[in-house]
Amino acid sequence: MPGGHVGEGETSRAAAVRELEEETGVHVAEDTACQSRPGSPRPSPSSPPRGPDRNR
């Protein structure tokens, strides 16, 4: 994210949500924001779908 940073006392998730809104105008609720980190496991293609589209 251009110019993104984590402010003092701010969680990385809160910073990501704030930066997303600042840079794009898109607002998401912090408690619904998905977060990953380098090296974190990714779901395999055979994993059951998750999220709002899981019943489609």
N, C-alpha and C positions, 0 to 999 in steps of 0.2 A: 504494500500500500504506500503510495507516495507520501513521504513525510510522517509515516506512522511511528508512534512511540507509545510506550506504556508509562502513564503518569505515576507519580509517587502515590502509593496507597491504592492503586488501581490494579485489578486483576487483568491478566492477559485477555481473558474472554471479554471483560468490560471494554478494554481498549479496542479489541477487534470490532465489537458492535459499534462503538463510538466512531472509529475510523471509517467503517463501512458507510455509516450515515453521513459523515462529513464529506467523504470523497464521492459518494454516488447518490445521496439522498434517499437511499433505501434504509428503512428502519426495521429491525428485528428485535424481538424481546430477548433480553440477555439469557433468560432461562430456556429459550428454545434454540439458541445458537449452538451449532455443532463445532467442536474444536478437535483438532488432531495435532500431533507433533511428529517431527521426523522420526522414522523408525517405528511408529506405532502400527500395530497390525491392522490390515484392511480386511473387510469382509470378503470371503471368497465368492465367486460367481454362484455357487450353490447355496449360499446363505439365504435364509428366508428374507424377503423384503421388509424393510422397516420404514416408518414414517407415514405421512398422510396418504401416500399412493399405494400402500401395502395391500389394499383390498381390490385393486383394479385388475 
